[in-house]
Amino acid sequence: MAEKLLVRFSAESADKLEWLNLAEPDSQPASGTMAELAAAAEGKSVLLLLPAASVLLLEIELAVKNTAQLKKALPFALEDLLAEDVENYHLVWLKQDRDKLAVAAITHETLSAWLTPFREAGLLLDGAYPETLCLPYQPGQATLLLDGSNAILRSAAFLGGGVDALFLLPLLEKARAEGADFQTLLICKASEDSKLPDGLAGTGLETIIQAPLSFMASAVESLPAELNVLSGAYAVSSQKVGRWQQWLPAAIFLGVALAVQSYALLHTYWQQQAELSELEAKTQALFKQSFPEVKRIVNVKAQAEQQLAQLRKQHDVVGSGFMRLLYRSGLVLKDTPAVHLQKLNFLNGGLQLHVVADDIGQLEQFKQQLQSSMQVKLQSADSGANGVEAQLEIREK
């Protein structure tokens, strides 16, 4: 059996990863880039832990026994519990006693964003789980991990989540309000420098760990296969590569597709040749119209690039940076209806957003989505009657 690597994204940056060989659980985790992970993972099985804030863990009651009927009924049962349309989510679930279901929900967009770098690096994942479920749990005791500015809480067997440490106390209050029954709180810190939020010091049991990934590795064997999010459209084929029979249907389809494509190319070749001559004449005419000062045309592409380069020198670099930040943050705001923009300001190369979110979880999810393409710093956050007001600073990576 191939050795397993347990991998998670670093709390410092989404571009940095941490991994641990489960065959050597007492060793220190390694860290580095995706390319370095790909080299270390050669010949090994890879298990990914998804950031806690990216996966919503729920527990519902649904009196449906048949798996096919359950699959149809579950989206309707979750409609009022999700921030977006249920069609936007990938769902996995685990049947429990007394018609209870443990559900893990993650948007297709978020899951694709986390999985794409692995696919581009040629890394095949054997499983992906919420890192929340890798914290230790026993009845009556919840577990809290403080890792940099992130806080991860496992409040029940299949419940918990992750938020910015600033929102830790409201998260604990929300967990208790939703029925999490724990009398003690095991508080784990990634380092001695990690400070407990005001109001939490002296509560529960406290210990210090130097490597969160080593701490999480102890719970990997107890992860239920049903909550592996690599299912359905994201499932990894279990068939062995090398059996030529599995490629026969694909080879037939490929042969037909190539024949059709060849015919289409032959049919359009001469038509494109005629259009190309006409296009070259139009291109020269457009070039003369755009740059009348150029009297002699030798190479349209090279001369156009030269003229455009001169125009770019006159472009306001700061302004372009503002537009890029505004465009990228606007895309995330458009897809996050639970977060509302109040005002924005551009100062010293950074875009400052003042937003109001319906709840803590939505604000944290909004922050995680921004971090996939930009540097994000949470400057302040306050809970109020209208939701959670926050000030974020966004910069280009």
N, C-alpha and C positions, 0 to 999 in steps of 0.2 A: 504494500500500500504506500502511495506517495506521501511524503511529509507534507504537513499543512502549515501554511503561513496565515496568521491572523493579522489583518490590516485595518487600520482606521486613519481618518484624516486628522492631521495635527491640529491642536487648538490654536497654534500660532498662525497658520496660514492654510487655505484650502489647496494650495499648490504643493504642500509638503505632506508626506505620509509617514506613518510609523508602522512597523511590522515586527512580528515575533514568530519564531519557529516553535510550533506547539510541541515538537519533539524535544525541545530544550526549554521548557517553561521557566527554568530558573535563570536563564541567561537574560541579559539586558536587551530590550527592544532596540532595533536599528531604525534610523530615520533617513529620509532623503527624497529625491525626486521620483517621478513615475518611471523614468528610464532606469534609475538605480534599483527600484523595486522589481522591474521586469527582469533585470539581470539576476537578482537574488532569488526570484521565483521560478527560475528555469528548472523544470522537472518536478515542481512542487504543486500542490493544490492550494488555491487561494480562497480564503473566506473573508468577506468584507463586512465591517461594522459601519452602518450608516449613521451619520450624526443624529443625535437624539432629537434635535429640534426639527429635523426634516420629516420625521415619521410620527403620525398621530396614533396613539394607542387608546383603544376604546374597549369597553365591556358592555354588552347589551344582552337582552333576553329576546330570543326569537324561537317560538315553538314550532319549528319546522325540522323534521327528521331527515327527509330525503335530500341528498346533496344537490341534485339538479334544481329542486325547488328552492333550496336555501340560496343557491347562487343567484336566482332570479329575485328573491324577496329581500336579500340583504341591502341592495342599493336603496330601496324604498325606506327601509328601516333607518338608514344613515343620513337621509337627505337633510334633516334638521340639525344634524350634529357636525356637518362639514361647512367650511367657509366658502367653498366653491361648488359648482355643479358636480354631482356625484360621478358624472361621465369623465371628469378630469382626473379621477383618482384610480390608482391601482390598489386593489384590496386583497388581503390574505386573512384567513381566519382559522381559529382553533376551537373545536367544539369542547365544551366543558359540561359539568353536571347541571341538571335542572334547567335545561334549555338556555344556558348561558353561552355566549360566544365572546372570545377574545379576538379583537380585530386590529390589524395594523393597516393604516391608510397613508399613502404617499402619492402626491400628484405625479402624473406621467412626466410632466416637464421637469420636476425636481429629480425624479429617479433617473431620467435620461441624462440629465446634467452630471450626476455623480458617476454613472456607468460609462459615459462616452470616453473619458480619458483612458480607462482600462481597455476598451475596445480598440482605440487608436494605437495603444501601446502593444496590442497583440496579446493581452493578458485575459485568459478565460477564467471567469469566476465560477466557483462551485457553489457559492451561496452568498446571500447578503441579508443581514439581520439588523434591527434597530440596536444600537449599542446600549440602550437602556436595559435591555433584557440580559446583558452580560454583567450587570451589577449583582452582587449576592442578595438573596432574599430568603427570609424565613417568616412565618406567620407572626404578626405582632411587631415586626421590626422593618422599617424602611431604610433604604441606603441612599446616601447623598455623596456624589463625587464632585469636588471642586477642582477644575482643571483650567488654570489661567483665568480668563474672564467668563468661562462657561460653567454652568451648574447642571448636573445630570441627576435626576431623582427617579428611583424605582420605589413606588409607594405601595405596590401590591404585586402579585405574581405576574400579571401581564399588563400592569398600568405604570405610568410614569411619563417623563418627558425631559426636555432640555430647554433652558432659557439662559439669558444673560444673568450673571450673578446678581445684578441689581434687582432682578425680579424674583429672587429666590423666596423671600418671605410670602409674597402673594401666591406663589406657586404652591407652597406648603399649605396655605390656608385653603386654596382651591381644591387641593387633593383631599383634605379632610372634609370639606363641604360636599364633595362628590362621593363620600362614603369610604375613603381609604382608612382602614382600621389598623393603626400602628401605635404602640405605646412608647417605643424607643426609636431613636434615629441614629444610625451608624453614619458618622461623618468622616469621609475620607478626603484627604488633601493630597494633591499631586506633589507638593513640596512644602517645606517648612515656611516658605514665603507666602503661601496662599493664606489669605486672611478670611475669617468668617464674617459674614455681613452683620451689621449692627442688629442686635436683637436675637441673634442665634448663638452667640458665644455662651458656652457653658451648658448648651442643650444636648441631651443625648450622649452617645458614646463617640469619642473622637480618636482617630488614629491617623498616622501619616504614612503615605506610600510614595515611593520615588518614581514608579513607573505605572501609570494607569492601565496600560495595555497588559502588563503582567497580572495586574489585579483582575482584569476582565477575563483573562484567559481561563481562569479557574471555573467559569460558568459556561464555557463553550459547549462542553459535552451535554449539558442539560437543555440546550436550545431546542425547542420543538420544530421539527421539520416543516410543520404546517405554516409557521410564521416566517419561512424563508421567502422574501419578496421576489426572488428569481423564479417566478411561476408564470403560467399563462404565456403571454407574448414575450416575457423576459426569461423563460425557462431555458436551461442549458441541456442540450441533447445528451442522453446517456449512452447512445450507441458508440461503439468503438470505431475510431477512424482507421481505415485500412480495409474494411469490408466493402469491396467494390460494388456489392449489390445495392447498398444504400444510395450510391451515386447514380445508378442507372436511370431513374426517372428524370433526375436533373440533367444528365447528359443528353437524353432524348429531347428534352425541352430546349436545351442550349443549341442543339443541332438545328432544330426547327427555327429558332429565333435567328440564328446566323444566316440561314437560307433566306428568310424574309428580309433581313437587314441588307444582305448582299444585293438582292433584287431591287430594293428601294434605292440603294446607293447608285447602282448602275442606271436606274431610271432617271435619277435627278442629276447625274454628273454633268451631262451636256447642258442642261438647263442652268446649272450653277455657273458653268463657264461663261455663258452669255451674260448672266446677271453680274458676274465679277467684273467684266469689262465695263459695263454700265456703271457699276458702283465705284470703280477707280476714277472714272470721269467726274462723277458727282463729288467724290472725296476731294479731288483737286480744286473743283469749283468752290467747295465749302471752305477749304484752306485759304484760298485767295480772298474770300469774303471775310474770314475771321482775322487774317493777318495780311492786310493789303501792303504793309511795308516790305514784305518778303517778295522780291521780284523774280527770283530764280528758284524753281522747285526741282530738287534732286531726289530727295527721299522724304515723302510726306510724313511718315511716322516719326522719323528721327527729328525732323524740323519742327513738327508739332510738339513733341516732347520738350524740345529746347525752349520753345516759346512759352509753354505751360510752366516750365521750371522757373522762368523769370517772373511769371505772374505769381507763383507760389511764394516767392521771396517777399512779396509785398503783402502777403496774407497775414492777418493778425493771429499769431500762434495761440495767444491766450484765449481769444474768442473761439477758436476752433476747439480748444480744450473744453470750454464751457459747453459748447454745443454737443460734444461727444458725451459728457457726463449727463447733460440734460436728456439726451436721447436715450441712453442706456437706462437711467433711472426711470424715465417715463414708460419704457416697455414693462419694467417690473411693476410700477404703480398700476398700469392698465390691467395687468393680470392679477392684481391683488385688491379686489374691491373692498376688503375689510380694513384697508389702510387708506386714510384720506390725507392728502397734502393740504396744509394750511398756508405755508409760505416757504419761499426759498431765497437763498442769497449766495452769491459767488464771491469768494474772498480768498486772496493769496493762493489761487490755483485749486481751491477746494469748493465743492458745492454743498451748502448747508441746507438740509431739509428739516422743516418742522412739520411733523405728521401726528395724526391721531389714529390709533388702532382700536378695534373693537375689544380686543383682549390681549393679554401678554403673549400668548402663543402665536397670534397672527403677526405681532410686531417682530417676534424672533424669526418667524418664517420669512418675513419680508427682508430682514437683515441678512439671512443666509442666502437668499436669492440674489441680493445685491453683491454679496461677496464672491459669487461665481465669476464676476467680470470686473469688479472694482474693489478698491480698498475702502472699508467702512469702519468708522469709529463712532460708537454710541457716546454722545457727549452728556446727555441727561435723559431721564425718563421719570415720569410722575403719573400715578394712577389717580383718576378723578371720576366724577359722575358720568362724564361723556366717554370714558374709556381710558386708554393709556396715551398720554402725550409724550412725545420723544423728540429729541434734537439729534440728528445724525450728520456726520461730515463724510462726504464721499470724495475720493480722489482716484485718479487713474493709477493702475498698477505699473 
